[in-house]
Amino acid sequence: MAQRPNVLFIMSDQHNAGSMGCAGHPNVRTPTLDGIARCGVRFDRAYCNNPICAPSRISIVSGQYPHTHRIVGNNIFELDDRNSDTLGATFRRHGYQTAMIGKGHMIRHWDEEAYEHIRYCDLCDADRRDPRRHHYFRYLIDHGLADRYEDGTLPRDHPTVVNRHGVADLPYEHTNEAWTGRESVEFLRNRDRRRPFLLHMSFERPHPHWAPAAEHADLYDPAQIELGPDMVDWWENHWAGRPEFIMRMIRNRMGAFETPDDLKRALAAHFALITVIDMEIGRVLDHLREAGDLDNTIVIYTADHGEFAGDHGTYDKNCGIYESIHRVPFLISYPGGPEGESRDGIIESVDIFPTLCELADVPAPEGMDGRSILPEIAGEREGKQFAICEWDFPPPQRRVNAIRTRTHRLVYYSHDLGGEMYDHESDPYEMHNLYEDPAQMATRLELTELLFDQVNRYSRKSDMDLDRQLDRDDALTPARLIHKKCRRWSEFESFLD
């Protein structure tokens, strides 16, 4: 058992796959992630299976597509569901010491079975009635900083909301990035060295709000940030050619930005958060190196979904399923594996679990949709024919599904809301929608059939309707009011005591 490899599975929330130095970004500085890429393999075409947090994470830890695990809602922490075959539970059952540190945004019962050691940093993983039981929020209470918690919803008139970026009210040492890195090192320092470990270290950001601490707010000069040629998609073309409801959403979103320079100022804050996360990952890798454990550790870095991050001249997510959102960063390094390689074959988030099982010689549970990508890592297989992405969206569009082949993307909207199709060979930036082009009808029908063959087995344990019900049920609970309704801890402290 002692010779089995350790697993350091690192995630962030909402990271554009191109926003890394090793991916060729002209501005973003990620020396630690670049180092992982040099010691291992970077995949250029890794794709998530849902474009929002919770369902995507469920696909990762179950190895299943959303139409298999049936969880497409986002408010699922208290969902009454059990699963003894998740990534963490499987490795724990086979002798690994397992830990979740940071943002889970999954199902509490699953986490409790999967991880011996849990430290949450996001109030989406909180007891709705008593946030004092939440690890990071308890830390803020103990340091007299709970009223300065700002990682949930901020008031509409808050400068960070108005400008889409700002400076955190917390000193860096008390931010969730510093806390997540510190707690991860603490776990590794005190772990049971008789057993290998699986540490799922999960950062809450660079998901908005884009508010780095004052110590890092000036890491990037907005004037130096380069926008790609697809910036004209918004700034000149205003997303022409998409379904009307998509163009309306973008118009509403971009109201805060009068010029590209406004967007660059927001991106400077976003990129600062990425660099800070990279710094905390470096802190953990340094500890493993000093402890003599890094040479026997599998290291994976990915994100639950992407982010526009300036692509198409816009930002954020929750507006269609485009390459910027569907594609995610994916780096993997392991003992004896290839070094300094990149691969352009298609892989998916559901492939992470079976890949780790094969690398660690842990029997994989039945029922996974993913497959081990060791042949792709070794350069012996080109990758999958396609990747799929499944989304449950608020009305009117509801079910949204996408398929990405090596040459095309198709997005299908229900309720006669149209669709989108892009030819990546002639249009790599996805700016020319071919969905209604008569000359492309044969390709559209072929892709639609391929997509429907994958996703038409829908049934659900959670969806947006259940999210709304739970939101109503939890609306007046302290954790929900602090996390989503801009209330302060001091309003509840005496009441809960």
DADA-V867929 format. One line per field, one symbol per residue. ss: DSSP state (H for helix, E for strand, - for the rest). phi: phi as a letter, one per 40 degrees, with the letter a starting at -180 (. if undefined). psi: psi as a letter, one per 20 degrees, with the letter a starting at -180 (. if undefined). A space follows every 50 residues. Layout:
# DADA-V867929
ss=???
phi=???
psi=???
This chain:
# DADA-V867929
ss=-----EEEEEEEE--E----HHH-------HHHHHHHHH-EEE--EE--- --HHHHHHHHHH---HHHH-E---------------HHHHHHH---EEEE EE-----HHHHHHH--EEEE--HHH-----HHH-HHHHHHHH---HHH-- --------HHHHH--EE----HHH-HHHHHHHHHHHHHHH------EEEE EEEEEE----EE-HHH-----HHH----HHHHHHH--------HHHHHHH HHHHHH---HHHHHHHHHHHHHHHHHHHHHHHHHHHHHHH---HHHEEEE EEE-------HHH---------HHHHEE-EEEE-------EEE--EEE-- HHHHHHHHHH-------------HHHH------E-EEEEEEE------EE EEEEE--EEEEEE-----EEEEE--------------HHHHHHHHHHHHH HHHHH------E-HHHHHHHHHH----HHHHHHH----HHH-HHHH-
phi=.cccccbbbbbbbgbccccadccgccbcbbcccccccccabbccbbbcba cbcccccccccbgbcdcccgbbcbcbdcdcabacbcdccccccbgccbab bhccfbbdccccccbcbbacbbccbbdccaccccccccdcdccgbccbca cbcbdcccdccccgaabccccdcbcccccccccccccccbccccbcbbbc cbccbcddccbccdcbcbcbcdcccbccccdcdccbcfgdgcddcccccc dcccccbcadcccccccdcccccccccdcccccccccccccgbccbbcbb babcacacfhdggbagafagbbdccccbcababadgccbgbbbbccbbdc ccdcccdcccfbdcccgcccbcbdccccgcachccabbababbcdccfcb bbbbccbbbbbbbcffcgaaabcccbaccfbbcbdccdcbcccdcccccc ccdcbcccabcaacccdcccccccdbcdcccccbbgcbdccbdcccc
psi=hhiqqrpoopqromophilqgijjpigpomhghhhgghicppphmpqrjq jrfghghhhgiikqqhigikojrhnjgjpnqqojkrgghghghkjqoqqp pcoflbpghgghhhphppoqipiilqohinihipghhhggghjkjhijpk ibpqqhjphhggijrapqiqqhijrhgggggghghgghhjroiiqqqoon ooqhrkqqqnnqqhhjhkhpohhippqrhjhihghgilkqirqghghggg ghhjhiohrhhgghhghggghghghgggghghgghgghghijihikpppp parhraqglhqjkarbbkmrnrhhghqqqopppqpjrqpkqqqjqprrhi igghghgghjlppprqjqhrqpjhhggijiqiarhrqqpppoqqqihdpp qqpoahiqppppprkkjbaqppoihimijlioojhjohijhggghghggg ghhgjjkprqhqahghggghgghjhjqghhhghijjrqhhhighgh.
